[in-house]
Structures are given as structure tokens and as C-alpha cells.
């Protein structure tokens, strides 16, 4: 079970260390020859956490502006602005009387061609009808069927249908209006998901991947974060800004968020791995920050650059390996290459006398 040290016990320990330093271990039966007493902490390695904050613009996962495939007079409008529509639902019809007549005429021609070919085929082999005439009848039937298919396509073009499920936008079209293929009827957005685009500095390119989680918030509800996922990463860096574009996916099943909404994007990345030392182990001198590492029982001054501060610890850029001991208490007595004795901090918290150990005798 972890030991919880109260302020009184910490003062007790600090006083004990100070007393030991001042007395030169006289109370420890001449242990002064073992070196300067210190308390140490083992270095561990942790990744720097990089927080990226950006502003992103959103769009629907599918979004189109709908145009008619033909020109003509509007005879039916099958939606109101803001309606949810289903794939294949009729949104608009144009006058199609001429096209229906064309389909009927093509059907008659197909029927006539089928009857003629059937009559010729019954006489095939008798010599009554030449093979060339029979081939011409087959060609005429194929042509009639193509004409029917073309007439059916022209008739279908008089109807505008929803290409996917979504929400339609505003429209200025009314029944009786004459429109052409350049007339925008309405917009259609599938906003079950929104896609948010934002920019990230190029140095983080190798730390992002598809499927990586992040959070977004709207300007209207900054205290309500929404879960999002990296959907795609651009294949190039913009030379002007030295950034690359990332696209995130946000679920929007209720359709509460509208395409075009701006988002604050929060993305936490794992950065480079750095040594972590206690905050009290970090010292400052004329040339900057440093720590005292213990190597072969002696103090070595190691320059350090602060990368990030966390509660009670510091990430530093320094020549320190995992498990190396650094002096956390007793740093005032340190000098380059001074011999040290490592004090067991647990004994300073109790009523037992302080015992010093050589570096090689420290418990693992």
C-alpha cells in the first residue's frame, strides 16, 4: 500500500536529511567516508503530450445541388423546404405528355417489328423469304427496342428524384414555372455525419492516422464536447502555410448540427519520449537548467532543457537513460564527481535511525 506522507512527516524527513548533511554522518558511526548523503529518484521515460487546437469548417458527408435533367413546365413539387426525404423519392415532375406519347409510339413499333420477324422466321428454310430479309427484320426489331429505351429515358428525365436520404434546402420553384437544366431546384444534404476540415502543422504529420479520436465543440455550446474521428489526411503539405489538411468525422444522427458549422478542434498527440525527473531535482545555474545524476556512485552534472511541466515532475531534454538515479534531495551539497551515499527515504519517515547505502547497495 502506498505511503501517504503528511506535511509534518515531510518536514521530519527534510529536517533529518539536513541534519545528516550538516553533521557529516557523525551520528552514523563514521559513515562519512561513504560520501555525501542524498535521496535519489529513478528516471523514467514518458511521451510528451502535444495539444493541437484548431478551427475547422464542416460540410455534410454528402451534399448536392439538384438540377433537372430536362427543360419544361413544372407540374408537381413533392417536397417542402427542410423536409427529410428518402432515396428515390420524387421531388419534382415536369410536363411529360409528349414523352409519354413517344413511349407509346415506340412500344407499337417494337410490337410490329416482333410480329414481322416472327412471321419471317416461320417461313425460314422454305425459300419464301430470303435470309437477307430475315436479317433486316431482326435489325429493325433491335432498332425499335433501342428507340423504346430512349423514349423511356426521356420520360424518366421529366422526374427529379432524391439521389440519397437527406434534408432538402430552400427552393424558389413553384408549380407552373418553366425551368431548364441550368435551374437549381434545391440542395440536398446527408447530414447524418459531418466532415470537419482543419489544418495541422507539418511537424505532426507522422503522429496522425486515420481512426484517431479527437473532440470538437461548437461556438454555441463550448462546454459540450463531441466525439470525432480522423477520417482522412491530405497527401501534401501546403507550401505557403507549412500545414496539411485533416478531415474529421462527427456523428450527427439527430441532424442537430448544420453543414457549414464552425468547430473548435482539440487533438491530443503523443510527442517524443523524454526523461521525467522530480521537479525538485531540477537546478538552475548560469548556463541554464541541470540535474545531478549518479553514475558509479559519483555525481555528474547533466544539462537539461525543460520540455513540459507536470504535477511534481518535469519532462526534460537531457542525456538521461531510463532507471538512472538523479538527486532529488541533498542537491545543495553536490559538486562534480563528488562521491555520494544514497539515503533510504522510507527510514526518514519513521522512528528508525537514518541509514546510508552505497549506490551499488540501493534496493532495486
SVG drawing of the C-alpha trace seen along z (x, -y; Angstrom):
<svg xmlns="http://www.w3.org/2000/svg" viewBox="-50 -33 86 58">
<polyline fill="none" stroke="black" stroke-width="0.4" points="0.0,0.0 1.4,-3.4 2.7,-5.6 0.9,-8.9 3.3,-11.5 1.7,-14.3 3.3,-17.8 4.6,-17.0 6.3,-13.9 7.8,-15.6 9.2,-18.3 10.6,-15.5 12.3,-13.9 13.7,-17.2 15.0,-18.0 16.5,-14.6 18.3,-15.0 19.5,-18.5 20.8,-17.3 22.6,-14.4 24.2,-16.7 25.2,-19.2 26.7,-16.6 28.6,-14.7 27.0,-11.5 28.7,-11.7 25.6,-10.0 26.0,-7.1 29.2,-5.7 31.7,-7.3 29.9,-6.7 31.2,-10.0 33.7,-8.1 30.9,-6.7 30.2,-10.0 27.7,-12.9 24.2,-11.6 21.4,-12.2 17.9,-11.0 17.5,-10.0 14.7,-9.2 14.9,-6.9 14.5,-8.5 11.5,-7.2 10.6,-7.9 7.3,-9.4 6.0,-10.8 5.4,-14.5 1.7,-15.3 1.1,-17.8 -2.2,-19.6 -3.3,-20.9 -6.1,-23.4 -7.6,-24.5 -10.7,-25.9 -12.5,-23.7 -15.2,-24.1 -17.8,-21.4 -19.9,-20.0 -22.3,-17.2 -20.9,-13.8 -22.9,-14.0 -24.2,-17.3 -25.5,-18.1 -27.4,-20.9 -30.2,-19.3 -30.8,-20.3 -33.4,-18.9 -32.2,-16.7 -34.6,-18.3 -36.4,-21.6 -40.2,-22.1 -43.1,-23.2 -43.3,-22.2 -46.4,-20.1 -45.6,-18.8 -43.4,-19.6 -43.0,-16.7 -41.3,-18.4 -41.3,-21.4 -38.1,-23.2 -36.4,-21.5 -38.1,-18.1 -36.3,-14.8 -36.6,-12.8 -35.6,-9.2 -33.6,-8.0 -35.7,-7.7 -38.4,-10.0 -40.0,-12.2 -39.1,-15.8 -40.3,-17.4 -42.1,-16.5 -42.2,-18.3 -44.9,-18.2 -44.3,-14.8 -47.2,-14.4 -45.0,-14.4 -42.6,-11.9 -45.4,-9.5 -46.7,-9.6 -43.2,-8.9 -43.0,-5.8 -46.4,-4.5 -45.3,-5.0 -42.0,-3.2 -43.9,-0.3 -46.1,0.0 -43.1,0.1 -41.5,2.8 -44.6,4.9 -44.9,4.5 -41.2,5.5 -41.6,8.5 -44.7,9.7 -42.9,9.2 -39.8,11.1 -41.9,13.9 -43.8,14.2 -40.5,14.4 -39.0,16.9 -41.9,19.3 -41.0,19.4 -37.3,19.8 -35.9,22.7 -38.8,22.8 -37.2,20.3 -40.3,18.0 -38.3,15.2 -34.6,14.6 -32.1,14.7 -31.3,11.0 -34.9,10.1 -35.0,12.0 -31.7,10.3 -33.3,6.9 -36.3,7.8 -34.0,8.7 -32.2,5.3 -35.5,3.5 -36.6,5.1 -33.3,4.2 -33.6,0.6 -37.2,0.4 -36.3,1.7 -33.5,-1.0 -35.9,-3.7 -38.2,-2.5 -35.4,-2.6 -34.5,-6.1 -38.1,-7.2 -38.3,-5.7 -35.2,-7.6 -36.6,-10.9 -39.8,-10.2 -37.8,-9.4 -35.8,-12.7 -39.1,-14.6 -38.9,-13.4 -36.4,-14.6 -35.7,-12.1 -33.6,-12.3 -30.3,-10.5 -29.9,-9.6 -31.5,-10.1 -31.1,-13.6 -32.6,-17.0 -33.7,-19.4 -33.0,-23.1 -34.9,-26.1 -36.5,-26.3 -37.9,-29.1 -39.7,-26.8 -43.5,-26.8 -45.9,-24.7 -46.3,-26.3 -42.7,-27.6 -40.7,-26.9 -37.2,-25.7 -34.3,-24.3 -31.2,-22.2 -29.4,-25.3 -32.1,-25.9 -31.1,-24.9 -34.2,-23.3 -32.9,-22.8 -30.0,-21.4 -29.8,-18.0 -27.6,-17.2 -27.0,-13.9 -26.0,-15.2 -26.1,-12.0 -22.4,-12.7 -20.5,-16.0 -17.0,-16.2 -14.8,-18.8 -11.7,-20.1 -8.8,-21.8 -5.1,-22.5 -2.3,-20.9 1.4,-22.0 3.6,-19.7 5.8,-18.5 2.9,-16.4 2.3,-14.6 3.8,-11.3 1.8,-11.3 -1.7,-11.3 -3.5,-8.4 -7.0,-7.5 -9.3,-6.5 -7.5,-8.6 -10.0,-10.1 -10.4,-13.8 -13.0,-16.1 -14.8,-19.1 -17.1,-21.8 -19.3,-24.4 -19.1,-28.1 -22.7,-28.0 -22.0,-25.2 -18.4,-25.3 -19.0,-23.2 -20.5,-20.3 -17.6,-18.4 -18.5,-16.0 -16.5,-12.9 -15.0,-12.8 -12.6,-10.6 -9.9,-11.4 -11.4,-10.4 -8.7,-11.3 -5.3,-13.1 -4.3,-15.1 -1.4,-13.8 0.5,-17.0 1.7,-20.0 0.7,-23.5 4.0,-25.3 2.6,-28.7 1.5,-27.7 3.6,-24.6 0.4,-22.8 -1.6,-19.9 -5.4,-19.3 -7.0,-16.8 -10.7,-15.8 -12.6,-14.5 -15.9,-12.7 -18.6,-13.7 -21.7,-11.6 -24.9,-13.7 -27.8,-11.2 -30.4,-13.8 -29.3,-16.3 -28.9,-19.0 -25.7,-20.2 -25.9,-22.0 -23.4,-21.8 -21.1,-24.8 -20.9,-25.0 -17.5,-26.1 -15.9,-23.9 -13.1,-24.2 -11.0,-21.1 -9.0,-19.6 -6.5,-16.9 -4.0,-15.4 -1.0,-13.7 1.9,-11.7 5.1,-13.5 8.7,-12.5 9.8,-10.4 11.7,-12.3 13.2,-11.6 11.0,-12.6 12.6,-13.8 11.2,-15.2 10.7,-19.0 12.9,-19.4 15.8,-17.6 15.9,-20.4 18.5,-23.1 19.4,-26.3 22.8,-27.8 24.5,-30.4 24.3,-28.1 20.7,-27.1 19.0,-24.1 20.6,-20.9 20.2,-17.8 22.7,-15.7 22.8,-12.1 24.6,-9.4 27.0,-7.3 29.3,-4.8 28.5,-6.3 29.5,-9.8 27.6,-13.0 27.6,-14.0 26.1,-17.3 23.8,-16.8 22.5,-19.8 18.7,-19.7 16.1,-21.7 12.6,-21.8 10.1,-20.4 7.0,-20.3 6.0,-20.6 3.5,-18.2 2.4,-18.0 5.6,-17.4 7.6,-16.3 9.3,-17.8 9.9,-16.4 13.5,-17.3 15.6,-17.0 18.7,-15.6 21.2,-12.8 19.5,-10.5 18.6,-6.9 15.6,-5.1 16.5,-4.0 19.4,-6.4 19.3,-7.9 19.1,-11.7 19.5,-13.6 16.2,-14.9 17.2,-15.9 20.7,-17.0 21.4,-18.8 22.9,-21.8 25.9,-19.7 26.5,-18.4 29.7,-19.1 31.0,-17.5 32.4,-14.0 31.6,-14.1 31.1,-10.6 27.6,-10.1 25.7,-7.8 22.1,-7.1 19.7,-7.6 16.6,-5.4 13.7,-7.9 11.3,-5.5 13.5,-5.3 13.4,-9.1 9.6,-8.9 9.7,-6.6 11.2,-6.5 14.2,-4.3 17.6,-6.0 18.7,-7.1 20.8,-4.5 23.0,-5.4 23.8,-3.0 26.4,-2.9 25.0,-3.4 25.6,0.2 23.7,1.4 20.5,-0.5 17.4,1.7 16.0,2.3"/>
</svg>
